[in-house]
Amino acid sequence: MRIITLFFIVFAGQLLTISGVKAQENAITPDHVYRKNIKTVKLNQKGDPLSMPVVTLNSDERLELSFDDLDNDVKNYFYSLVLCNADWSPAQISAFDYRRGFSENRIQDYRFSSVALQRYTHYSVEIPNRNSYPIKSGNYILKVYLDSDTSQVVLTRRMMVIENKAGVGGFIQQPVSPKLFRTHQKVNFTVNTGSLNIVNPFEQIKVVILQNYRWDNAVTGLKPRFLKGNVIEYNTEQDCVMPGGKEWRWIDLRSFRLQTERVKTSEYRRDGTDVFAMPDYERSDKVYQFLKDINGKFTPATLDNYDPNFEGDYATVHFSFPVPEPYAGYDMYIFGELTNYECNDNNKLTFNGATRAYEGSLVLKQGYYNYIYGLIDRTSNGKFNTEYTEGDWWETENVYTIFVYYRPLGGRSDELVASATLNSILSRK
């Protein structure tokens, strides 16, 4: 009787552990930094800091994760991969069925900063590797945590593993609607399902469209318009249309000694540097002008022939957005990869009545940055909106990424089976 009781205690404990892990996975927010000492998080294809974190299944392609710890010490950072569905909910499938190697791995490649006034420790790791690699295509959350304790989450990043089983192609055009003709862009595309076993394309195929690598305003829930054998055509006037926006603003922080582009002035202290950016103004009513940008991304870099990874310095960068009157009922945020594409207290700007401007600051590493300003209606807790601060133009250069997911009959997760990248200028019709 005691043995049976002990068995049930152990079994119940295992169930609690499993449910606790699942609860933790469900609580994880993708692309989020949980610790203030963690800065300059990048996850991209090896050697290309402006790329999306996408690799092909069973290939030699690698992603590189890197970040800085401003505590300037050595910590035991571990990482693991969690398979998710197309909507980024954790897949109800055992880890043994989607990855090989160790369930968690320590990040062992680190280096203390040198030259830089701000002391920090730079960490990096290449993924996948022989210690941990996926065996199933789909969405994954890369989770980094402290001391092998999954409850001490430090940061998360989205990554995609693709197995090319289908094809997708398309083009960009102006919408037909007179209300959207001058301000929006329409994505037309088709999916060739090839040899996939498609019985019900409305349920088995899911499509996600990203504009400039952003997940916060991704287009989802698309339904096919025409079915022609193995070809599924999407050409919906309402669902596949997105605001064009404007070219991203920029600031060149590759040197703190030189007066680089869009830097007004710099102040130097014994323990740090303050950089004051040139004021930014409303441009929703300004005529469209093409300016080459990096579509909201940033890249660490220096002009002094230093290695930006461990020799790049940090500064507190001050931004200002002068306006005649504050936007009543709205909160303003600065936005881009430099803010993890999030809106929170860290990148919220405050209206200063004395200067008649919204003001805020970010701690940034030397590099080249894109960003925009936007508003959120505080009464309705609405979405991030740039209509009044930036404006929308059909001519704007944007990058659209189309991901196609497939759920096999009886499958327990969404497979990523195709992707395509469309440029609104190069792919225009």
C-alpha positions as CSV (number, residue, x, y, z in Angstrom):
1,M,0.0,0.0,0.0
2,R,2.9,2.4,0.8
3,I,4.5,1.6,-2.6
4,I,1.2,2.4,-4.4
5,T,0.9,5.6,-2.4
6,L,4.5,6.6,-3.2
7,F,3.9,5.9,-6.9
8,F,0.9,8.2,-7.0
9,I,2.8,10.9,-5.2
10,V,5.7,10.7,-7.7
11,F,3.3,10.5,-10.6
12,A,1.3,13.5,-9.4
13,G,4.6,15.4,-8.9
14,Q,5.5,14.7,-12.5
15,L,2.1,15.9,-13.7
16,L,2.5,19.1,-11.7
17,T,6.0,19.6,-13.2
18,I,4.7,19.0,-16.8
19,S,1.7,21.4,-16.2
20,G,4.1,23.9,-14.7
21,V,6.3,23.8,-17.7
22,K,3.4,24.2,-20.0
23,A,2.0,27.1,-18.0
24,Q,5.5,28.7,-18.2
25,E,5.6,28.2,-22.0
26,N,2.1,29.7,-22.3
27,A,3.1,32.7,-20.3
28,I,6.1,33.5,-22.5
29,T,5.9,36.6,-24.6
30,P,7.8,36.2,-27.9
31,D,10.5,38.8,-28.7
32,H,10.6,40.2,-25.2
33,V,13.5,41.2,-22.9
34,Y,12.7,40.5,-19.2
35,R,15.8,42.0,-17.6
36,K,16.9,45.7,-17.7
37,N,20.6,44.7,-17.8
38,I,20.2,42.9,-21.1
39,K,20.7,45.1,-24.2
40,T,21.3,44.9,-28.0
41,V,19.6,41.5,-28.5
42,K,20.0,40.2,-32.1
43,L,18.9,37.0,-33.7
44,N,19.6,36.7,-37.4
45,Q,21.1,34.6,-40.0
46,K,24.9,34.2,-39.5
47,G,26.7,37.1,-41.0
48,D,23.6,39.2,-41.9
49,P,22.4,41.4,-39.0
50,L,19.5,42.7,-41.1
51,S,18.0,39.2,-41.9
52,M,15.0,37.4,-40.5
53,P,15.7,34.4,-38.1
54,V,14.8,31.7,-40.7
55,V,16.7,28.5,-41.4
56,T,16.0,25.5,-43.6
57,L,15.4,22.2,-41.9
58,N,18.3,19.8,-42.1
59,S,20.6,22.3,-43.7
60,D,23.9,23.9,-42.8
61,E,22.3,27.3,-42.3
62,R,22.8,28.9,-38.9
63,L,21.3,31.7,-36.8
64,E,23.4,33.8,-34.4
65,L,22.0,35.0,-31.1
66,S,23.9,37.8,-29.4
67,F,23.2,40.1,-26.5
68,D,25.0,42.3,-23.9
69,D,24.8,42.0,-20.1
70,L,25.5,45.4,-18.6
71,D,26.2,43.8,-15.2
72,N,29.6,43.1,-16.6
73,D,30.0,39.7,-15.0
74,V,29.7,36.0,-16.0
75,K,26.3,34.3,-15.6
76,N,25.1,30.9,-16.4
77,Y,22.7,31.6,-19.3
78,F,20.9,28.6,-20.8
79,Y,18.6,28.3,-23.8
80,S,16.0,25.9,-25.2
81,L,13.7,25.7,-28.2
82,V,9.9,25.5,-27.9
83,L,7.8,24.5,-30.9
84,C,4.8,26.7,-31.6
85,N,1.8,26.8,-34.0
86,A,1.2,29.4,-36.6
87,D,-0.4,31.7,-34.0
88,W,2.6,31.2,-31.7
89,S,0.7,29.1,-29.1
90,P,2.9,26.2,-27.8
91,A,2.3,23.1,-29.8
92,Q,0.8,20.2,-27.8
93,I,3.6,17.8,-28.7
94,S,6.5,16.3,-26.8
95,A,9.9,17.9,-27.2
96,F,11.3,14.5,-28.2
97,D,9.1,14.8,-31.3
98,Y,10.5,18.1,-32.6
99,R,14.1,18.4,-31.4
100,R,17.2,16.4,-30.8
101,G,20.2,16.9,-28.5
102,F,20.0,18.3,-25.0
103,S,16.8,19.9,-23.8
104,E,18.8,22.9,-22.5
105,N,22.2,24.2,-23.4
106,R,24.5,26.7,-21.7
107,I,25.7,29.7,-23.7
108,Q,29.5,29.3,-23.4
109,D,30.8,32.0,-25.8
110,Y,31.2,35.3,-24.0
111,R,33.7,38.1,-23.9
112,F,34.2,41.1,-21.6
113,S,34.0,44.5,-23.2
114,S,37.2,46.5,-23.9
115,V,37.8,50.1,-24.9
116,A,34.1,51.0,-24.2
117,L,33.3,53.3,-21.2
118,Q,30.2,51.2,-20.5
119,R,31.4,47.9,-19.2
120,Y,29.4,44.8,-20.3
121,T,29.7,41.1,-21.2
122,H,28.9,40.1,-24.7
123,Y,27.3,36.7,-25.2
124,S,26.7,34.8,-28.5
125,V,25.7,31.3,-29.7
126,E,25.0,29.7,-33.1
127,I,21.7,27.9,-33.5
128,P,21.0,25.1,-34.5
129,N,24.1,23.2,-33.4
130,R,25.0,19.6,-32.6
131,N,23.9,20.0,-29.0
132,S,20.4,21.1,-30.0
133,Y,18.6,21.1,-33.3
134,P,15.0,20.9,-34.6
135,I,13.8,17.9,-36.5
136,K,10.4,19.5,-37.4
137,S,9.6,22.6,-39.4
138,G,7.5,25.4,-37.9
139,N,7.7,28.4,-35.5
140,Y,10.0,28.2,-32.6
141,I,10.5,30.4,-29.5
142,L,14.2,30.6,-28.5
143,K,14.1,31.0,-24.7
144,V,17.1,32.2,-22.7
145,Y,17.1,31.8,-18.9
146,L,19.3,31.8,-15.9
147,D,21.0,29.0,-14.0
148,S,19.0,26.2,-15.8
149,D,15.9,27.6,-14.2
150,T,13.1,28.1,-16.8
151,S,11.2,30.4,-14.4
152,Q,14.1,32.9,-14.6
153,V,13.5,33.9,-18.2
154,V,15.9,36.6,-19.5
155,L,14.7,37.0,-23.1
156,T,12.8,35.3,-25.9
157,R,13.1,35.5,-29.7
158,R,11.1,34.1,-32.5
159,M,12.8,31.8,-35.1
160,M,11.3,29.9,-38.0
161,V,12.4,26.5,-39.4
162,I,11.2,25.9,-42.9
163,E,10.9,22.7,-45.0
164,N,10.1,23.7,-48.5
165,K,7.2,21.5,-49.5
166,A,5.2,24.1,-51.4
167,G,5.7,27.2,-53.5
168,V,4.5,30.8,-53.1
169,G,4.8,33.8,-55.4
170,G,3.1,37.2,-55.7
171,F,3.3,40.9,-56.4
172,I,2.3,44.3,-54.9
173,Q,-0.2,46.6,-56.4
174,Q,-2.3,49.6,-55.5
175,P,-5.7,48.8,-54.0
176,V,-8.8,49.5,-56.2
177,S,-10.7,51.3,-53.4
178,P,-10.5,55.1,-53.9
179,K,-10.2,55.5,-50.1
180,L,-7.0,53.3,-50.0
181,F,-5.6,53.9,-53.4
182,R,-3.0,56.5,-52.4
183,T,-2.2,55.3,-48.9
184,H,-2.2,51.5,-48.9
185,Q,-0.5,48.5,-50.6
186,K,-2.1,45.3,-51.7
187,V,-0.4,41.9,-51.6
188,N,-1.5,39.4,-54.3
189,F,-0.1,35.9,-54.1
190,T,-0.7,32.2,-54.9
191,V,0.3,29.1,-53.1
192,N,1.2,25.9,-55.0
193,T,0.6,23.1,-52.6
194,G,2.6,20.6,-54.7
195,S,2.4,17.1,-53.2
196,L,0.9,18.1,-49.9
197,N,-2.1,16.1,-48.9
198,I,-4.7,18.9,-48.9
199,V,-8.3,17.8,-48.2
200,N,-9.6,21.1,-46.7
201,P,-7.4,24.1,-47.6
202,F,-9.5,26.4,-45.5
203,E,-8.5,24.5,-42.4
204,Q,-5.1,22.9,-43.3
205,I,-3.4,26.0,-44.8
206,K,-2.7,29.1,-42.8
207,V,-0.9,32.2,-44.2
208,V,0.8,35.0,-42.4
209,I,2.0,38.2,-44.0
210,L,4.6,40.5,-42.3
211,Q,5.4,44.0,-43.3
212,N,9.0,45.0,-42.6
213,Y,9.6,41.9,-40.4
214,R,6.9,43.1,-37.8
215,W,4.7,40.6,-36.0
216,D,2.7,43.2,-34.1
217,N,0.6,44.1,-37.2
218,A,0.9,40.7,-39.1
219,V,-2.0,39.8,-41.4
220,T,-3.5,36.5,-40.5
221,G,-6.8,34.6,-40.9
222,L,-6.7,34.8,-44.7
223,K,-9.0,32.6,-46.7
224,P,-8.5,31.4,-50.3
225,R,-10.4,33.2,-53.0
226,F,-9.9,30.7,-55.8
227,L,-8.8,27.0,-55.9
228,K,-7.3,25.8,-59.2
229,G,-6.1,22.2,-58.7
230,N,-2.9,22.5,-56.6
231,V,-2.9,26.3,-56.8
232,I,-4.6,28.4,-54.1
233,E,-5.1,32.1,-55.0
234,Y,-5.3,34.8,-52.5
235,N,-6.5,38.2,-53.8
236,T,-8.7,39.7,-51.2
237,E,-9.3,43.5,-51.4
238,Q,-10.0,43.8,-47.7
239,D,-7.7,41.3,-46.0
240,C,-4.5,41.6,-48.0
241,V,-4.2,45.4,-47.8
242,M,-1.8,47.2,-45.4
243,P,-1.1,50.9,-44.8
244,G,2.0,51.9,-46.8
245,G,3.6,54.0,-44.0
246,K,6.7,56.0,-44.8
247,E,10.4,55.4,-45.0
248,W,11.8,54.9,-41.5
249,R,13.6,57.7,-39.7
250,W,17.2,57.0,-38.9
251,I,20.1,58.0,-36.6
252,D,23.8,57.2,-37.1
253,L,25.4,56.3,-33.8
254,R,28.5,54.6,-35.2
255,S,30.7,57.1,-33.4
256,F,30.2,59.1,-30.3
257,R,33.2,61.3,-31.0
258,L,32.1,62.6,-34.4
259,Q,29.0,64.5,-35.2
260,T,27.3,61.8,-37.2
261,E,24.1,62.1,-39.2
262,R,21.0,63.4,-37.2
263,V,23.0,63.9,-34.0
264,K,22.5,67.4,-32.6
265,T,25.0,67.4,-29.8
266,S,26.8,65.0,-27.3
267,E,27.7,65.4,-23.7
268,Y,30.5,63.4,-22.1
269,R,30.6,62.4,-18.5
270,R,33.2,60.3,-16.6
271,D,30.8,57.4,-16.4
272,G,28.9,57.7,-19.7
273,T,27.7,59.7,-22.8
274,D,24.5,61.5,-23.6
275,V,23.6,61.9,-27.2
276,F,20.9,64.4,-28.2
277,A,19.2,63.5,-31.6
278,M,18.0,66.2,-34.0
279,P,14.3,67.0,-33.3
280,D,11.8,64.9,-35.3
281,Y,8.6,66.5,-36.6
282,E,5.3,65.4,-37.9
283,R,5.4,64.3,-41.5
284,S,2.0,62.9,-42.3
285,D,1.3,66.0,-44.5
286,K,4.7,66.1,-46.1
287,V,5.2,65.1,-49.7
288,Y,6.6,61.6,-50.1
289,Q,10.4,61.4,-50.6
290,F,12.3,58.1,-51.1
291,L,15.1,57.6,-48.6
292,K,17.0,54.4,-48.4
293,D,16.3,52.7,-45.1
294,I,16.8,49.3,-43.4
295,N,13.0,48.9,-42.8
296,G,13.0,49.3,-39.1
297,K,16.1,47.3,-38.2
298,F,19.3,48.2,-36.5
299,T,22.9,47.0,-36.9
300,P,25.7,47.4,-34.3
301,A,28.7,49.1,-36.0
302,T,31.5,51.6,-35.4
303,L,33.5,54.1,-37.5
304,D,36.7,53.6,-35.5
305,N,37.6,50.1,-36.8
306,Y,36.5,48.6,-33.5
307,D,34.7,45.3,-33.2
308,P,31.1,46.5,-32.3
309,N,30.4,43.2,-30.5
310,F,32.7,43.8,-27.5
311,E,34.3,47.2,-28.3
312,G,31.2,49.2,-29.1
313,D,30.2,51.7,-26.5
314,Y,26.8,52.7,-25.1
315,A,25.1,56.1,-24.7
316,T,21.8,57.4,-23.4
317,V,20.2,58.8,-26.6
318,H,17.6,61.5,-26.1
319,F,14.8,61.9,-28.7
320,S,12.3,64.8,-29.1
321,F,9.2,65.3,-31.1
322,P,8.0,68.9,-31.1
323,V,4.2,69.5,-31.6
324,P,2.0,72.6,-31.3
325,E,-0.3,70.7,-28.9
326,P,-0.2,67.3,-27.3
327,Y,-2.3,64.5,-28.8
328,A,-5.2,64.4,-26.4
329,G,-6.1,60.9,-25.3
330,Y,-3.1,59.3,-26.9
331,D,0.3,58.1,-25.7
332,M,3.3,58.4,-28.0
333,Y,6.0,55.8,-28.4
334,I,9.3,55.5,-30.4
335,F,9.3,52.2,-32.2
336,G,11.4,49.7,-34.2
337,E,13.7,46.8,-33.7
338,L,15.5,49.0,-31.2
339,T,12.5,48.7,-28.9
340,N,11.8,45.0,-29.7
341,Y,8.8,46.2,-31.7
342,E,7.0,46.7,-28.4
343,C,5.2,49.7,-26.7
344,N,5.8,49.9,-23.0
345,D,7.1,52.4,-20.4
346,N,10.7,52.0,-21.7
347,N,10.0,53.6,-25.0
348,K,7.1,55.8,-24.1
349,L,7.6,59.6,-24.6
350,T,6.4,62.2,-22.2
351,F,5.1,65.6,-23.3
352,N,7.2,68.5,-21.9
353,G,5.1,71.7,-21.7
354,A,8.2,73.9,-21.4
355,T,9.7,72.7,-24.7
356,R,6.4,71.9,-26.4
357,A,7.7,68.5,-27.4
358,Y,7.4,64.8,-26.6
359,E,10.7,63.6,-25.1
360,G,12.2,60.2,-24.2
361,S,15.5,58.4,-24.1
362,L,16.9,54.9,-24.9
363,V,20.2,53.3,-23.9
364,L,21.7,52.3,-27.3
365,K,24.9,50.7,-28.5
366,Q,27.0,52.2,-31.3
367,G,25.4,51.4,-34.6
368,Y,22.9,52.5,-37.2
369,Y,19.2,52.6,-36.2
370,N,15.8,53.0,-37.9
371,Y,12.8,54.1,-36.0
372,I,9.3,55.7,-36.2
373,Y,6.9,57.4,-33.9
374,G,3.3,56.3,-33.3
375,L,0.3,56.8,-31.0
376,I,-1.9,54.5,-29.0
377,D,-5.3,55.5,-27.9
378,R,-5.2,55.2,-24.1
379,T,-9.0,55.1,-23.7
380,S,-9.5,52.1,-26.0
381,N,-6.1,50.5,-25.6
382,G,-5.8,50.5,-29.3
383,K,-3.1,49.4,-31.7
384,F,0.1,51.3,-32.5
385,N,-0.8,53.9,-35.2
386,T,1.4,56.1,-37.3
387,E,-1.3,57.8,-39.3
388,Y,-0.8,61.2,-37.6
389,T,3.0,61.1,-36.9
390,E,4.3,59.5,-40.1
391,G,1.5,59.2,-42.7
392,D,0.8,56.6,-45.3
393,W,1.9,56.6,-48.9
394,W,1.4,54.0,-51.6
395,E,4.9,54.7,-53.0
396,T,6.7,53.7,-49.8
397,E,9.4,51.0,-50.1
398,N,8.4,48.1,-47.8
399,V,9.4,44.4,-47.5
400,Y,6.6,41.8,-47.3
401,T,7.3,38.3,-46.0
402,I,4.7,35.6,-46.7
403,F,4.8,32.4,-44.5
404,V,2.7,29.4,-45.4
405,Y,1.8,26.8,-42.7
406,Y,0.3,23.4,-43.2
407,R,-1.4,21.1,-40.8
408,P,-1.3,17.4,-41.9
409,L,-4.4,15.3,-41.3
410,G,-4.1,14.1,-37.7
411,G,-1.1,16.5,-37.2
412,R,-0.6,18.1,-33.8
413,S,1.4,21.2,-35.0
414,D,1.6,23.6,-37.9
415,E,4.5,22.9,-40.3
416,L,6.2,25.9,-42.1
417,V,6.2,24.7,-45.8
418,A,6.9,27.8,-47.9
419,S,7.9,31.5,-47.7
420,A,8.5,34.4,-50.1
421,T,9.8,37.9,-49.8
422,L,8.2,40.7,-51.9
423,N,9.6,44.2,-52.2
424,S,6.9,46.9,-52.8
425,I,9.0,48.5,-55.5
426,L,10.8,45.6,-57.1
427,S,7.6,43.4,-57.0
428,R,5.2,46.1,-58.0
429,K,2.6,45.8,-60.7
